[in-house]
Amino acid sequence: NGGDWRYQLSEFAKGAGEMSLEFGRGLRDVANQSLLREDSPIVRKFKGPVGRIYRRLKFLNEYLPEDRDPLHAWTLIASVWILALAALLVNTAQNATPMAAKMTIHPPNATLIHLPDGRRLAYLENGVPSDQARYTLIVPHSFLSSRLAGIPGIKGSLLEEFGVRLVTYDLPGFGESDPHPGRTLETSAVDLLHLSVAVNIVGKFWIVGYSSGSIHAWGALRYIPHRIEG
């Protein structure tokens, strides 16, 4: 009946487990008696390098619980690392996406100005035209962004309502602006100055910086304060 079948299967599993355990103990004894003796070639060859590595890494035992044997603890830690690495490799292999067969690079479409050193700076205008602007704002974007981000949450209709002209630009090496390997906060401020002249900003302008763009706003306050309204 069903009960006898389950009992037989349970006893078979117990027997198989006991046999596997005894087999493992036998392998351990053979290894200890044949391979891990002091006079075995393997021990003589690796005893010195392993001992030096152990002495160098012995300080790590201080981070283990006092009631744990270091050998057992590090064996467990190594096993967990191996299992985690295997899981990551299997997951990566399963989720690997095929390489793109074709990549299309769109032609540049930004409005550009040419700086005195030959670099190109891409910019974008939003809000009202220059002849209708009550306030002119220049915004350096944050890290991993571009001129297209503008000011998050500020819509064009709001800019027009308050008569704001918003000028955003790509920092060197971002978007469609040429890179500038020797850039500093001072050169960033000078780029801002050239941009303001190129887009016909008469007098002072406001600068808005958020996230990592704030350092470029600070650079403008530091190096071209005579052009900054606030």
C-alpha positions as CSV (number, residue, x, y, z in Angstrom):
1,N,0.0,0.0,0.0
2,G,1.0,3.7,0.0
3,G,2.3,3.7,3.5
4,D,4.7,0.7,2.9
5,W,6.0,2.4,-0.3
6,R,6.8,5.6,1.5
7,Y,8.4,3.7,4.4
8,Q,10.6,1.8,1.9
9,L,11.6,4.9,0.1
10,S,12.5,6.6,3.4
11,E,14.6,3.7,4.5
12,F,16.4,3.6,1.2
13,A,17.2,7.3,1.4
14,K,18.5,6.9,4.9
15,G,20.7,4.0,3.8
16,A,22.0,5.9,0.8
17,G,22.8,8.9,3.0
18,E,24.7,6.7,5.5
19,M,26.6,5.0,2.7
20,S,27.6,8.4,1.2
21,L,28.7,9.6,4.6
22,E,30.9,6.6,5.2
23,F,32.3,6.9,1.7
24,G,33.2,10.5,2.3
25,R,34.9,9.6,5.6
26,G,36.8,6.9,3.8
27,L,38.0,9.3,1.1
28,R,39.1,11.7,3.9
29,D,41.0,9.0,5.7
30,V,42.8,8.0,2.4
31,A,43.7,11.6,1.7
32,N,45.0,12.1,5.2
33,Q,47.1,8.9,5.2
34,S,48.4,9.1,1.6
35,L,48.4,12.7,0.4
36,L,48.5,14.9,3.5
37,R,51.3,13.3,5.4
38,E,54.3,15.3,6.3
39,D,56.5,13.3,4.0
40,S,54.2,13.3,1.0
41,P,55.3,15.1,-2.2
42,I,52.2,17.4,-2.2
43,V,52.7,18.5,1.4
44,R,56.5,19.1,0.9
45,K,55.8,21.1,-2.3
46,F,52.9,23.3,-1.0
47,K,53.6,23.5,2.7
48,G,56.0,26.5,2.4
49,P,53.8,28.7,0.1
50,V,50.6,27.9,1.9
51,G,52.2,28.6,5.3
52,R,53.4,32.0,4.1
53,I,50.0,32.9,2.7
54,Y,48.4,31.7,6.0
55,R,50.7,33.9,8.1
56,R,49.9,36.9,5.9
57,L,46.2,36.4,6.1
58,K,46.1,35.3,9.7
59,F,45.0,38.8,10.8
60,L,41.6,38.2,9.2
61,N,40.9,35.6,11.9
62,E,40.4,38.5,14.3
63,Y,37.2,39.4,12.6
64,L,35.7,35.9,13.2
65,P,33.5,35.0,16.2
66,E,35.6,33.8,19.1
67,D,33.6,30.6,19.4
68,R,34.2,29.5,15.8
69,D,37.0,27.4,14.5
70,P,38.8,29.5,11.8
71,L,39.2,26.5,9.5
72,H,35.5,25.7,9.6
73,A,34.5,29.4,9.3
74,W,36.7,30.2,6.3
75,T,35.6,26.9,4.6
76,L,32.0,28.1,5.0
77,I,32.8,31.6,3.8
78,A,34.7,30.2,0.7
79,S,31.8,27.9,-0.1
80,V,29.3,30.7,0.0
81,W,31.5,32.9,-2.2
82,I,31.8,30.0,-4.7
83,L,28.0,29.4,-4.8
84,A,27.3,33.1,-5.2
85,L,29.8,33.4,-8.0
86,A,28.3,30.4,-9.7
87,A,24.8,31.8,-9.4
88,L,25.9,35.1,-10.9
89,L,27.7,33.4,-13.8
90,V,24.6,31.2,-14.5
91,N,22.3,34.2,-14.3
92,T,24.5,36.3,-16.6
93,A,24.7,33.5,-19.1
94,Q,20.9,33.1,-19.2
95,N,20.2,36.8,-19.4
96,A,22.9,37.7,-21.9
97,T,21.4,39.7,-24.7
98,P,22.7,39.4,-28.3
99,M,25.0,42.1,-29.6
100,A,23.4,44.7,-31.7
101,A,23.8,43.9,-35.4
102,K,23.7,47.5,-36.4
103,M,24.1,50.8,-34.6
104,T,22.8,54.1,-36.1
105,I,24.4,57.3,-35.0
106,H,22.1,60.2,-35.6
107,P,23.4,63.4,-37.1
108,P,24.0,66.3,-34.7
109,N,21.1,68.6,-34.4
110,A,22.1,71.1,-31.7
111,T,22.7,74.8,-32.1
112,L,26.5,75.3,-31.7
113,I,28.8,78.2,-30.9
114,H,32.5,78.1,-31.6
115,L,34.8,79.0,-28.7
116,P,38.1,80.9,-29.1
117,D,40.1,77.7,-28.6
118,G,38.2,75.9,-31.4
119,R,35.8,73.8,-29.4
120,R,32.1,73.7,-30.1
121,L,29.5,74.2,-27.4
122,A,26.0,73.0,-27.9
123,Y,23.1,75.0,-26.3
124,L,19.3,75.2,-26.3
125,E,16.9,78.0,-25.7
126,N,13.5,77.8,-24.1
127,G,10.9,80.3,-22.8
128,V,10.5,83.7,-24.4
129,P,12.8,85.3,-27.0
130,S,15.6,87.6,-25.9
131,D,13.8,90.8,-26.8
132,Q,10.9,89.8,-24.5
133,A,12.8,88.4,-21.6
134,R,12.5,89.9,-18.2
135,Y,15.0,87.4,-16.8
136,T,17.6,85.3,-18.5
137,L,18.8,82.1,-16.9
138,I,21.7,79.9,-17.9
139,V,21.7,76.4,-16.5
140,P,24.6,74.0,-16.4
141,H,23.2,70.5,-16.3
142,S,24.0,67.8,-13.8
143,F,26.2,64.7,-14.2
144,L,25.1,62.2,-16.9
145,S,22.7,64.7,-18.3
146,S,22.6,67.2,-21.2
147,R,21.1,70.5,-22.3
148,L,17.8,68.7,-23.1
149,A,17.1,68.2,-19.3
150,G,16.4,71.9,-18.7
151,I,15.2,72.4,-15.1
152,P,13.2,69.4,-14.0
153,G,9.6,70.2,-13.3
154,I,9.7,73.6,-15.1
155,K,7.6,73.7,-18.2
156,G,7.8,76.1,-21.1
157,S,4.4,77.6,-20.4
158,L,5.6,78.6,-16.9
159,L,8.7,80.3,-18.4
160,E,6.6,82.2,-20.8
161,E,4.2,83.3,-18.1
162,F,6.9,84.9,-16.1
163,G,9.0,86.2,-19.1
164,V,11.9,83.9,-18.5
165,R,14.5,83.1,-21.2
166,L,16.2,79.8,-20.3
167,V,19.5,78.8,-21.9
168,T,20.9,75.4,-21.3
169,Y,24.1,73.9,-22.7
170,D,26.1,70.7,-22.9
171,L,29.1,70.7,-20.6
172,P,32.4,69.8,-22.4
173,G,32.4,66.2,-23.3
174,F,28.6,65.8,-22.8
175,G,25.9,65.7,-25.5
176,E,27.2,67.5,-28.6
177,S,29.8,69.7,-27.0
178,D,33.4,68.9,-27.7
179,P,35.5,67.5,-24.8
180,H,38.0,69.7,-23.0
181,P,40.6,67.5,-21.2
182,G,42.1,70.4,-19.3
183,R,38.9,71.9,-18.0
184,T,38.7,73.5,-14.6
185,L,36.0,75.6,-12.9
186,E,37.7,78.7,-14.3
187,T,37.4,77.4,-17.9
188,S,33.8,76.5,-17.1
189,A,33.1,80.0,-16.1
190,V,34.8,81.4,-19.2
191,D,32.7,79.0,-21.4
192,L,29.6,80.5,-19.7
193,L,30.9,84.0,-20.5
194,H,31.4,83.2,-24.1
195,L,28.0,81.6,-24.3
196,S,26.3,84.6,-22.8
197,V,27.9,86.8,-25.5
198,A,27.1,84.5,-28.3
199,V,23.4,84.4,-27.4
200,N,23.2,88.2,-27.1
201,I,22.7,88.4,-23.3
202,V,23.1,92.1,-22.5
203,G,24.2,92.9,-19.0
204,K,23.9,90.4,-16.2
205,F,22.2,87.0,-16.1
206,W,21.0,84.5,-13.6
207,I,22.6,81.2,-13.2
208,V,20.8,78.1,-11.9
209,G,22.7,75.0,-10.7
210,Y,21.4,71.8,-9.2
211,S,23.0,68.5,-8.3
212,S,26.6,68.4,-9.7
213,G,25.8,71.4,-12.0
214,S,26.0,73.5,-8.8
215,I,29.8,73.4,-8.9
216,H,29.7,75.2,-12.3
217,A,27.3,77.8,-10.9
218,W,29.8,78.3,-8.1
219,G,32.6,78.6,-10.6
220,A,30.7,81.4,-12.4
221,L,30.2,83.2,-9.1
222,R,33.9,82.9,-8.3
223,Y,35.4,83.9,-11.7
224,I,32.9,86.1,-13.5
225,P,30.9,87.7,-10.7
226,H,30.5,90.9,-12.7
227,R,28.2,89.1,-15.1
228,I,26.1,87.3,-12.6
229,E,22.8,88.7,-11.4
230,G,22.3,86.0,-8.9
